[in-house]
């Protein structure tokens, strides 16, 4: 993938570039992780060189980045896996091979989101949504059934004494309140299909995630 689009920066339209990332981008990709997940987030959970090398070699079409003025501003990574909707429960570590994607299976039917990150310096440009839409294009190009991924629900810890995780998601859908991640994905066209416990060690989400899908409209 290699395309240019215009985004609005609040004053004017600005050209940005979305493309597949390569080895030359690794320092910029790790910098985006550091800016997106500052301490107390554990530094050992930022991308490392081996993970990024695997992304570029095992599934380069699923390794996307966005540039602003020639600087890496965000990235999105995926892999292909088989998925059985009748058995949706899994962990992030299991389905992504802890981010190393050595389980990438070109014969699978689902593009699974490993990670999406945008530097806080650029979030007002809507780059996360454009990365998501670009990954939908990969799903269509490869004739996969869906894009899938577990969404953090970082607002849940504020409501967990009063609501189950399922009830929290239902309240979000009614518009009772806003969640910074789940609500963003809803605006991107993702549909919640399951609430998964112990998906990822995530205090704000109480270790829950919402499994959210985008179905390829050209595949029945």
Secondary structure, 3 states (H helix, E strand, C coil): CEEEEEEECCCCEEEEEEEECCHHHHHHHHHHHHHHCCCCCCHHHCCCHHHHHHHHHHCHHHEEEEEECCEEEEEEEEEEECCCCCCCCCCHHHHHCCCCCCCCCCCCCEEEEEEEEECHHHHHHCHHHHHHHHHHHHHHHCCCCEEEEEECCCCHHHCCCCCCHHHHHHHHHHCCCCCCCHHHHHHCCCEEEEEECCCCCCCCCCCCEEEEEEECCCCC
